[in-house]
Amino acid sequence: MFSINIKLKFALIALFLIGGILLAIFQGFWYSLPFILVGLGLLTSYLLLGTVQTAAQLVQEGNFEAAEKRLNLIWKPEWLYKTNKAFYNILKGSLAMNNKDNNAAEVYFKKAEAIDLPTDDEKAMVQLQLANINAQKQKWNAAKVYFMNAKKLKVTQQQIKDQIAQFELAFKQRGQMKNAQGQSKRQMMQPGGKRRRPKMR
C-alpha cells in the first residue's frame, strides 16, 4: 500500500494550507481553493489513518523503538478510522508485551477486542494474546476463556493456527499435571498410601 513519509506529509500539510491561506489573502479565494483542498485532504488522512501502517512495518522489521516513536506521532488515537484504531491498540499492546508490561498490554488488547476487527485472524490474534497474558498471571480460567474464543474463529493464517495448537497442548499438559497431583493426594489420604511408622525397639 502506498504511503507518504510522515515528516513529508506534515511538511505538505503546512505548505498547502499556509500557501492556500496566503493565496486567498493576496490573489483571492478561488486561486487558493485547490491548495486548501489538498492540504485538508492530507490532514484528514493523517487524522483518520495516523501512522499505523508505517509503525506496523517497523514492528515487522524488529525496530520496536522506532515503531513506538512513530505511533506516538498520532495526535488523537480516538479519532482514527475504526480499523486503524484497532491496529493501533494491537501494536501498542504488542510493544507493551515486548517491554514486559503485561498490565498495559492487556489494556490495549482489550481496547482492540472491543472494536470490530476486519477478519477472524486478527480477532484470534487478540484473543490469544489475552490468553497468554492471563496464563502468565496464573489466571488459567480467564486464559482458557480467551483460548476457546480464538478456537471458535475461522483462522486462515498458519502461524495463528500453530499458536492455537500450542495453547491446546499446554492446557492438556496442565490438565494431566492437575490429575496426577489429585491422584497423588487421594493416595496419601488412603490407609494404604500412608507410610508405616518404624517399630520402636
C-alpha positions as CSV (number, residue, x, y, z in Angstrom):
1,M,0.0,0.0,0.0
2,F,1.3,3.5,-0.9
3,S,2.2,5.7,2.0
4,I,3.9,9.1,2.4
5,N,6.7,9.6,4.8
6,I,5.1,11.2,7.9
7,K,7.6,14.1,8.0
8,L,7.0,14.8,4.3
9,K,3.2,14.6,5.0
10,F,3.5,17.2,7.8
11,A,5.5,19.5,5.5
12,L,3.0,19.1,2.7
13,I,0.0,19.8,5.0
14,A,1.7,23.0,6.2
15,L,2.8,24.0,2.7
16,F,-0.6,23.6,1.1
17,L,-2.7,25.1,4.0
18,I,-0.4,28.1,4.6
19,G,0.1,28.6,0.9
20,G,-3.6,28.4,0.3
21,I,-4.3,31.0,3.0
22,L,-1.7,33.3,1.6
23,L,-3.1,32.9,-1.9
24,A,-6.6,33.7,-0.6
25,I,-5.3,36.9,1.0
26,F,-3.3,38.2,-2.0
27,Q,-5.0,36.6,-5.0
28,G,-8.5,35.6,-4.0
29,F,-10.3,32.6,-2.7
30,W,-10.7,30.7,-5.9
31,Y,-7.0,30.7,-6.6
32,S,-6.4,29.2,-3.1
33,L,-9.1,26.6,-3.2
34,P,-7.1,23.7,-4.8
35,F,-4.2,24.2,-2.3
36,I,-6.6,24.3,0.6
37,L,-8.4,21.2,-0.6
38,V,-5.2,19.2,-1.0
39,G,-4.0,20.4,2.5
40,L,-7.3,19.4,4.1
41,G,-7.2,16.1,2.3
42,L,-3.7,15.3,3.7
43,L,-4.7,16.5,7.1
44,T,-7.8,14.3,7.1
45,S,-5.8,11.2,6.0
46,Y,-3.4,11.9,8.9
47,L,-6.2,12.2,11.4
48,L,-8.1,9.1,10.2
49,L,-5.2,6.8,9.3
50,G,-2.4,8.1,11.6
51,T,1.0,6.4,11.3
52,V,-0.3,2.8,11.9
53,Q,0.9,1.4,8.6
54,T,4.5,2.6,8.9
55,A,4.6,1.6,12.5
56,A,3.5,-1.9,11.7
57,Q,6.3,-2.1,9.1
58,L,8.8,-1.1,11.7
59,V,7.5,-3.8,14.1
60,Q,7.9,-6.4,11.4
61,E,11.4,-5.3,10.9
62,G,12.0,-5.6,14.6
63,N,12.6,-1.9,15.1
64,F,10.4,-1.6,18.2
65,E,11.8,1.7,19.5
66,A,11.2,3.4,16.2
67,A,7.7,1.9,16.0
68,E,6.8,3.3,19.4
69,K,8.0,6.8,18.3
70,R,6.0,6.5,15.1
71,L,2.8,5.6,17.0
72,N,3.4,8.5,19.4
73,L,3.1,10.9,16.4
74,I,-0.6,10.1,16.3
75,W,-2.3,13.2,17.7
76,K,-5.7,11.7,18.6
77,P,-5.8,7.9,18.6
78,E,-9.6,8.0,19.3
79,W,-10.1,9.9,16.0
80,L,-8.6,7.1,13.9
81,Y,-10.7,5.2,11.4
82,K,-12.1,2.1,13.2
83,T,-9.8,-0.5,11.6
84,N,-6.7,1.7,12.2
85,K,-7.8,2.3,15.7
86,A,-7.9,-1.4,16.3
87,F,-4.5,-2.0,14.8
88,Y,-3.1,1.0,16.8
89,N,-4.2,-0.8,20.0
90,I,-2.8,-4.2,18.8
91,L,0.6,-2.6,18.0
92,K,0.6,-0.7,21.4
93,G,-0.2,-4.0,23.2
94,S,2.5,-5.9,21.3
95,L,5.1,-3.2,22.1
96,A,4.0,-3.2,25.8
97,M,4.4,-7.0,25.9
98,N,7.9,-6.6,24.4
99,N,8.7,-4.2,27.2
100,K,7.4,-6.8,29.8
101,D,4.5,-4.6,30.8
102,N,1.6,-7.1,30.7
103,N,-0.8,-4.8,32.5
104,A,-0.5,-2.1,29.9
105,A,-0.6,-4.8,27.1
106,E,-3.9,-6.2,28.5
107,V,-5.5,-2.8,28.5
108,Y,-4.6,-2.2,24.8
109,F,-5.6,-5.7,23.7
110,K,-9.0,-5.3,25.4
111,K,-9.5,-2.0,23.6
112,A,-8.7,-3.8,20.3
113,E,-11.1,-6.6,21.3
114,A,-13.9,-4.0,21.8
115,I,-13.5,-2.9,18.2
116,D,-14.9,-5.0,15.3
117,L,-11.7,-6.2,13.7
118,P,-11.9,-6.9,9.9
119,T,-11.0,-10.7,9.9
120,D,-11.1,-13.7,12.2
121,D,-7.3,-13.9,12.0
122,E,-7.0,-10.5,13.8
123,K,-9.7,-11.4,16.3
124,A,-8.0,-14.7,17.1
125,M,-4.6,-13.0,17.5
126,V,-6.1,-10.6,20.1
127,Q,-7.8,-13.5,21.9
128,L,-4.5,-15.5,22.0
129,Q,-2.6,-12.5,23.3
130,L,-5.1,-12.0,26.1
131,A,-4.9,-15.8,26.8
132,N,-1.1,-15.6,27.0
133,I,-1.2,-12.6,29.4
134,N,-3.7,-14.3,31.7
135,A,-1.7,-17.5,31.6
136,Q,1.4,-15.7,32.7
137,K,-0.6,-14.2,35.6
138,Q,-1.7,-17.8,36.5
139,K,-5.3,-16.8,35.7
140,W,-5.9,-20.1,33.9
141,N,-9.7,-19.9,33.8
142,A,-9.6,-16.5,32.1
143,A,-6.9,-17.7,29.8
144,K,-9.0,-20.7,28.8
145,V,-12.0,-18.5,28.0
146,Y,-9.9,-16.4,25.7
147,F,-8.3,-19.5,24.1
148,M,-11.8,-21.0,23.5
149,N,-12.9,-17.7,21.8
150,A,-9.9,-17.9,19.5
151,K,-10.5,-21.6,18.7
152,K,-14.1,-20.9,17.6
153,L,-12.9,-18.4,14.9
154,K,-12.2,-19.4,11.3
155,V,-8.5,-18.8,11.2
156,T,-6.6,-19.0,7.9
157,Q,-3.0,-17.9,8.8
158,Q,-0.9,-20.9,9.6
159,Q,1.1,-19.1,12.3
160,I,-2.1,-18.4,14.3
161,K,-3.2,-22.0,13.8
162,D,0.1,-23.1,15.2
163,Q,-0.3,-20.8,18.3
164,I,-3.8,-22.3,18.9
165,A,-2.3,-25.8,18.7
166,Q,0.4,-24.9,21.2
167,F,-2.1,-23.4,23.6
168,E,-4.2,-26.6,23.3
169,L,-1.2,-28.7,24.1
170,A,-0.3,-26.5,27.1
171,F,-3.8,-26.8,28.5
172,K,-3.8,-30.6,28.1
173,Q,-0.5,-30.9,29.8
174,R,-1.6,-28.7,32.6
175,G,-4.8,-30.8,33.0
176,Q,-2.7,-34.0,33.1
177,M,-0.5,-32.5,35.8
178,K,-3.5,-31.5,37.9
179,N,-5.0,-35.0,37.5
180,A,-1.7,-36.5,38.6
181,Q,-1.5,-34.2,41.6
182,G,-5.1,-35.1,42.5
183,Q,-4.4,-38.8,42.3
184,S,-1.3,-38.4,44.5
185,K,-3.3,-36.5,47.1
186,R,-6.0,-39.2,47.1
187,Q,-3.4,-41.9,47.6
188,M,-1.9,-40.1,50.5
189,M,-5.4,-39.9,52.1
190,Q,-6.0,-43.6,51.8
191,P,-4.7,-46.0,54.5
192,G,-2.6,-47.9,52.0
193,G,-1.0,-44.7,50.9
194,K,0.4,-43.8,54.4
195,R,3.9,-44.7,55.3
196,R,4.3,-47.2,58.1
197,R,5.9,-45.9,61.2
198,P,9.1,-47.7,62.2
199,K,8.7,-50.0,65.1
200,M,10.1,-48.8,68.4
201,R,12.7,-51.1,69.9
